[in-house]
Amino acid sequence: MSENPLSEYFKKPGIYVKLPSEGNYYDEDIALSSTGEIEILPMSAKDEMHFKSPDALLNGESLIKVIANCVPGIKNPREIPLPDLSVILVGLRIATYGNDMNIYATCPSCENRDELTYDISRLLDNIDDITTNNTISIKDALIYTKPYTLALHTRIAIATFEQSMLTAKLESTSQSDEDAIKQLAAGYAKITALHFNLLADSITKVELPNDVTVTNKEHIREWVINTDKKTYNTMRDFIEILNKEKVNNNFQHTCSKCKEEFSSDIDFDPTSFFG
């Protein structure tokens, strides 16, 4: 097949950004530049269409497809560590639309809503790295952990959305209290089980005394489910540190109406960030 003469017009050059993970925590190596950065290409018209499908955005498929197309250095977008995601989204928007983004800030005092233009390239100036210390010792066990992945984060987002929809539905129907309680209990049980699975999936291995190393996922999951509350909370809180947002999305603004200065945040939710 001959080369398409229009191929050079398909996409503009991309930009390079530094990931908080520095390429760690991926099962497959990612293609970083000599300076340790990942290339992000602009979205095509087809890519932008993916962000117009609410269902596909909810289950994460739209985002995965766009990242696969625009960040070719990451072979499996599902395994992107959560702190890397915000950096990739900012880079994707800059590569596609430029540095300036129209954002809104609502004054907490007078509720005036100002529209302003913000240079989002500033968000990439001070990115914290994910701590390289990903181990925690509990009793005689050395536990190796990793941040939540995009796939894991999507699972909990879907479950939380389904539970909120169920709650709203039950509040608007005339079902008996007993039926409503049963359905709500089943929904909360599902979310609880998912949280246990998320924690288990964020543990890569456990080293025990006598040179015993546990990597079997089912064994780790069974241990997480049956461990005591103190141990569970210690592991959960440690992994939350790895998951912590590494991009400072906070900005200061002075209300155009009452002149009060206040802080506000830029929302990285794809439905609004690319809207």
C-alpha positions in Angstrom: 0.0 0.0 0.0 1.4 3.4 -1.0 1.9 6.0 1.7 -0.9 8.5 2.1 0.4 11.9 1.0 -1.8 13.5 3.6 -0.2 11.7 6.5 2.0 14.6 7.4 -1.1 16.7 8.0 -2.7 14.2 10.4 -1.3 15.6 13.6 0.8 18.4 14.9 4.0 17.8 17.0 3.3 17.0 20.6 4.8 18.1 23.9 6.9 16.4 26.5 5.9 16.2 30.2 7.5 14.7 33.3 5.4 12.0 35.0 5.3 11.9 38.8 6.0 8.1 38.6 9.1 8.7 36.5 8.0 5.6 34.6 7.9 3.4 37.7 4.9 1.2 38.6 4.1 0.2 35.0 4.1 -3.5 34.2 5.4 -2.8 30.7 8.3 -0.3 30.2 7.1 3.1 28.8 9.0 5.1 26.2 10.6 8.1 28.0 12.9 10.6 26.4 16.5 11.0 27.3 15.4 13.6 29.8 12.8 11.2 31.4 9.7 12.8 29.8 6.8 11.2 27.9 5.5 12.6 24.6 1.9 13.6 24.3 0.4 14.2 20.9 -2.6 16.5 20.2 -6.0 15.0 20.0 -7.6 14.4 16.6 -11.2 15.2 15.8 -12.0 11.6 16.4 -10.3 11.7 19.8 -12.3 14.7 20.8 -15.5 12.9 19.8 -14.7 10.2 22.5 -15.2 12.8 25.2 -18.7 13.5 24.0 -20.0 10.0 25.1 -21.0 10.1 28.8 -21.3 6.3 29.0 -17.9 5.7 27.5 -16.4 8.3 29.8 -18.0 6.7 32.9 -16.6 3.3 32.2 -13.2 4.8 31.2 -13.1 3.4 27.7 -13.1 6.9 26.1 -10.2 8.0 28.1 -8.2 4.8 27.5 -8.8 5.1 23.7 -7.6 8.7 23.6 -4.5 8.1 25.7 -3.6 5.0 23.6 -3.8 7.2 20.5 -2.1 10.3 21.9 0.4 8.9 24.3 2.0 6.1 22.2 4.8 5.7 24.7 2.4 4.0 27.1 1.5 0.6 25.8 -1.3 -0.1 28.3 -3.1 3.0 29.5 -5.2 0.9 31.9 -2.2 0.6 34.2 -1.4 4.3 34.4 -0.7 5.1 38.0 -3.3 7.6 39.3 -0.9 10.5 40.0 0.3 10.3 36.4 -3.2 10.8 35.0 -3.7 14.4 35.9 -0.3 15.3 34.3 -1.3 13.4 31.1 -4.6 15.2 31.0 -3.0 18.6 31.4 -0.4 17.8 28.7 -3.1 16.5 26.4 -5.1 19.7 26.7 -2.0 21.9 26.1 -0.9 19.8 23.1 -4.4 20.1 21.6 -5.7 23.6 22.5 -2.6 25.5 23.8 -1.7 26.9 27.2 -4.8 29.1 27.8 -8.0 27.7 29.3 -11.2 29.4 30.2 -12.2 28.6 33.8 -14.8 29.8 36.3 -14.3 30.8 39.9 -17.3 31.3 42.2 -16.9 33.7 45.1 -17.7 32.1 48.5 -18.9 35.4 49.9 -21.2 36.9 47.3 -21.5 33.9 45.0 -20.5 35.9 42.0 -19.1 33.7 39.2 -16.2 35.1 37.3 -14.8 33.7 34.0 -11.1 34.0 33.5 -8.3 32.7 31.3 -5.7 30.6 33.0 -2.3 29.5 31.7 -2.5 25.8 32.6 1.2 25.2 31.6 1.9 26.6 35.1 0.4 23.4 36.5 3.3 21.5 35.1 6.0 23.7 36.7 5.9 22.1 40.1 5.0 18.4 39.9 5.8 16.3 42.9 7.2 12.8 42.4 5.6 9.7 43.7 7.6 8.7 46.8 10.1 6.0 45.9 9.5 4.4 49.3 6.7 2.0 48.4 7.2 -0.5 51.2 5.6 -0.6 54.6 6.4 -2.9 57.5 3.6 -4.4 59.6 4.5 -6.8 62.3 6.9 -9.2 60.6 5.7 -8.5 57.0 7.3 -6.2 54.5 4.6 -5.1 52.1 5.4 -3.8 48.6 2.7 -1.4 47.2 1.9 0.7 44.2 -0.6 3.5 43.5 -4.1 2.8 42.1 -4.1 2.4 38.4 -6.5 4.1 36.0 -8.4 0.8 35.7 -8.8 0.4 39.4 -9.9 4.0 39.9 -12.5 3.6 37.1 -14.0 0.6 38.9 -14.6 2.4 42.1 -15.9 5.5 40.2 -18.5 3.3 38.5 -19.5 1.6 41.7 -19.9 4.9 43.5 -22.0 6.3 40.6 -24.2 3.2 40.6 -24.8 3.5 44.3 -25.7 7.2 44.1 -28.1 6.5 41.3 -29.7 3.7 43.3 -30.0 5.9 46.3 -31.7 8.7 44.2 -34.0 6.1 42.6 -35.1 4.6 45.9 -35.8 8.1 47.3 -38.2 8.9 44.4 -40.1 5.6 44.5 -42.8 4.2 46.8 -40.9 1.0 47.6 -41.4 -0.4 51.1 -38.7 0.5 53.6 -37.6 -3.2 53.8 -37.1 -3.4 50.0 -35.2 -0.1 49.9 -32.9 -1.1 52.8 -32.1 -4.5 51.1 -31.1 -2.8 47.9 -29.1 -0.1 49.6 -27.3 -2.8 51.7 -26.5 -4.8 48.7 -25.1 -1.7 47.0 -22.9 -0.8 50.0 -21.7 -4.4 50.3 -20.6 -4.2 46.7 -18.6 -1.0 47.3 -17.1 -2.4 50.5 -15.9 -5.5 48.6 -14.5 -3.4 45.9 -12.4 -1.3 48.3 -10.9 -4.5 49.7 -10.1 -5.6 46.1 -8.6 -2.2 45.3 -6.3 -2.5 48.3 -5.3 -6.1 47.5 -4.6 -5.1 43.9 -2.3 -2.3 45.1 -0.1 -4.8 46.9 2.5 -6.3 44.6 4.1 -8.7 47.1 4.5 -9.5 50.8 7.9 -10.6 52.2 7.6 -12.8 55.3 10.3 -14.1 57.6 12.3 -17.2 56.6 12.6 -15.9 53.0 8.9 -16.5 52.2 7.6 -14.1 49.5 3.9 -14.0 48.6 2.9 -12.8 45.2 -0.3 -14.9 44.6 -3.1 -12.3 44.2 -5.7 -14.6 45.7 -3.6 -15.2 48.8 -3.0 -11.4 49.2 -6.7 -10.7 48.7 -7.8 -13.3 51.3 -5.3 -11.8 53.7 -6.6 -8.2 53.2 -10.2 -9.3 53.6 -9.5 -11.2 56.9 -6.9 -8.9 58.5 -7.7 -6.7 61.5 -9.0 -3.2 61.1 -5.8 -1.5 62.4 -3.7 -3.4 59.8 -6.2 -2.6 57.0 -6.3 1.1 57.8 -2.5 1.3 58.0 -2.1 -0.2 54.5 -5.0 1.9 53.1 -3.5 5.1 54.5 -0.1 4.3 53.2 -1.4 3.6 49.7 -3.4 6.8 49.8 -0.1 8.7 50.1 1.0 7.1 46.9 -2.3 8.1 45.3 -2.1 11.7 46.4 -2.5 14.3 43.6 0.9 15.5 42.5 -0.3 18.5 40.5 -1.3 21.6 42.4 -4.6 22.6 40.8 -5.3 25.4 43.2 -5.3 29.1 42.2 -6.0 32.4 43.8 -8.6 34.8 42.4 -10.0 38.2 43.4 -13.8 38.5 43.0 -14.7 41.2 40.4 -17.8 42.1 42.4 -16.9 42.2 46.1 -13.1 42.2 45.7 -12.6 39.3 48.1 -9.6 37.1 47.4 -10.2 33.4 47.6 -8.8 30.1 46.4 -10.4 27.8 43.9 -9.5 24.5 42.1 -9.3 23.4 38.5 -11.3 20.2 38.0 -9.4 17.5 36.0 -12.6 15.5 35.3 -12.4 14.9 31.5 -16.1 15.8 31.1 -15.4 19.4 32.2 -11.7 19.7 31.5 -12.1 19.1 27.8 -15.6 20.5 27.6 
